[in-house]
């Protein structure tokens, strides 16, 4: 008896599109709807297994137990090594496959990584998840990591990488309700490129929209999903919602009236998979079913989304015979195997940046007596998206391994305190059962300052951190701050002469009741804090008798800067700053080792300490990697991918995404940074020479090869990151001060010279032309610069680019968002189904349009007045306040523009209203040509649109 042929969708010899078509025809409407939830149920009659999206794999397999923990994402990027990053991605992808084989339903092959949000502001709570403030470098690193995750097989994906988070997402403060302002140039030249590179390269096959709104529209409803993202690949691109974001559309954001309308709008906008209500798909199915019944979506809309969901499953090999699985040979022992441990050490080593090096304190001598101090010296911490550490190789471990325990002394450098009830002889103490209560015996606690007024208390009695249980009980039973809801941090609130202890997560205070129990209450008990051991003084005493002191400081990745929490300042935690100063006073040969998720403003340390190193949290092998650098076994080769500023005052408002207008990031920042983008020192020195361009001029579709030499002029082997930047010397628009175009890692022996060749495509020197809504390469002269960082540029050459000259704006439609400059304006939506508009934030807000070809004609404006009083919009020439008044539009209160149909007429004739002043010359098309009232206009000119009040919305101006 012959075996029946498998259905076409299980035939790997057929084209994928044909297989998807076949499977679609076999699925019922209900089965299709269920496939649009994160947790896709099995379809037993067709042999389909359960499938889920969303395995976290940012720098290791997260949330599924011990797995290899590599450096944080920003740490991987500071290696400036795509080869290394790709190898890490491949290792993580292998471990995902192993976990998936053990638990197919619980560990899906759609991985939510990499994060490609450009790191425009170091205060962002999720700073450690991104790669760089430069979009091109972000794209390079993301492409490398995505390729590693996806694997090298030409037909089967190892995992399905998902880019996060689309779009313009860099704030945790009110992240679900704030709107990111994205003028067209910021959108096209800064935000989109990092997403485009990995999608075009096939290194990412899915995208996750972000929680925020963009120009007033929820990112999950962005027309850019279908109109832009999906044009970058010929393959089906899966779009998965962020967790619980679909409910925001009709909840927190109140953008749509109810769930069915919201889900329908998201589906039409391009969202294919709804991450809502955990594993319970019932709500999603119900809302989509209702949307179908109401006619808000069609069966064709449903099929389009299901097709994209299935396409990823086909590409993962789910419907192929098992013998065709190229990853079936991956064994369970691969997780945290020796090769992955070695790779983790190499990655952590290459992530370390030498920020300052004077006085030859480093490399350390193998015979030195070293004091190791600091709250991060003897521990490693997991961030929210890290895997469970299989072991910890701390900074202290790495130094003891090298020097022996007898040559290394250690002190955490934190204060040991007691908390006595004010005016009494009773103290807070931890009992044998770990419960916090009142006792006449003083309970001692180690006090950790994590910055942002967040402190942690560790009981000396049992070595565990104080926390609050779900029942509200205060116990010391946690290894440290942990979890999504961190319940192990407190604020010490000075009240007159005493102290209140506030639990940060609940906002309530520690209160001692009549029985001596300790609870949380709205009003707290006053305590007196007594210092038993001064941590800084103890560390200083240790440092005074050492040859060299290593201070290991930084942040806890779950406190004061993490998902849901932005930082307010760039300052070190005050207690850590005090520790560093005290130790340096005791021993000038003090090396600061920072381990943190983000940059700090460490101006004092830069001025006074002889050596400073930084890395992101380095994973399980951090200590060995650090020792490799401290002892000079490897040259420090990490380079910064973010500007380090002196203080938060150097930064614009966190919620202002217009990096061009605010002079933000290394591209536009005009100040002197603490450390520039691309910065990183070496134990040796390098000399650059012989910069040559393959051509002095190139057409807009050409390219130029830049060659130069790098020589190791020191007496030690070293690794250099040679960086190439360009700057357009003249332009119609504001151009970056410098922009990274290429780089190359070179490792050189003393005296060795290598020739480096980097290629620059003229097309990459273009920018978004707002006057014509397209990319443009101008005819212009460019500086081509090479060197060690964005501000340490050693060689320069000039390149002529034969492109185009942007013509003046012709009369016609001026989109409100195509402005060249603005004041007190932000972007919004014209309506739920229309494009972007602008809205005035205060009186005398204005827009500027340069090079406008003006002529006598009528003006029409699509405008609304959301305020309560009549207002005006003025057209002026050359200056927004004193320029010649051309015309005025009276705008009565109209409510939201969404409710307005038709257009409002803006006459070109201005009539004064009883002021007695002489009306300005204006165009009057009713008059005959040649009359004296016709104004002669010199072309082109700058046209200003001036708003007399806040809440005026302008979509377009037709000239």
Secondary structure, DSSP 8 states (H G I E B T S, - for coil): -------GGG-TTS-HHHHHHHHHHHS-HHHHHHTTBSEE--BGGGTB--EEEEEE-SSS--SSSB------HHHHHTT--HHHHHHHHHHHHHHHHHHHHH-TTTS-SEEE--B------TT-TTGGGS--SSHHHHHHHHHHHHHHHH-S-SS--SSEEEEEEES-----TTTTT-EE---HHHIIIIISHHHHHHHHTTS--EEEE-SSEETTEEGGG-THHHHTGGGG-SS--EEE--TTHHHHTTTTS--SSSHHHHHHHHHHHT--BB--STT--HHHHHHHHHHHHHTSS-HHHHHHHHHHHHHHHHHTTTTS-GGG-TTTT--GGGTT-HHHHHHHHHHHHHT-EEEEE-TT--S--TT--EEEESTTTT-----TT--B-S----HHHHHHHHH-GGGEEEE---EEEEEEETTSS-EEEE-TTSBEEEESS---EEEEE-STT-EEEEETTTS-EEEE-TTS-EEEEESSS-SSS--S-EEEEEETTEEEEEETTT--EEEE-TTSBEEEESS---EEEEEEE-HHHHHHHHHHTSSEEEEEEE--TTSSSBTTB--S-----HHHHHHHHHHHHH-S-EEEEEE-SS----HHHHHH-SEEEEES---TTHHHHHHHHHTTSS------SS-B-S-GGGS--TT---TTTTT-HHHH--S--SB-TT----SS-EEEEEEEES-SEEETT-EEEEEEEEEE-SSS-EEEEEEEEEEESS-SS---S-EEEEEEEEEE-TT-EEEEEEEEEGGGG-EEETTTTEEE-BSEEEEEEEESSSS-EEEEEEEEEE-B----B-SSEEEGGG-SEEESEEEEESSTTS-EEEEE-STTEEEEEEEE---S--EEEEEEE-SSS-EEEEEEES-TTTSEEEEEEEE-----GGG--S-EEE-S-----S----------TTS-TTSTTS----SSEEEEEEESSSSEEEEEEE-
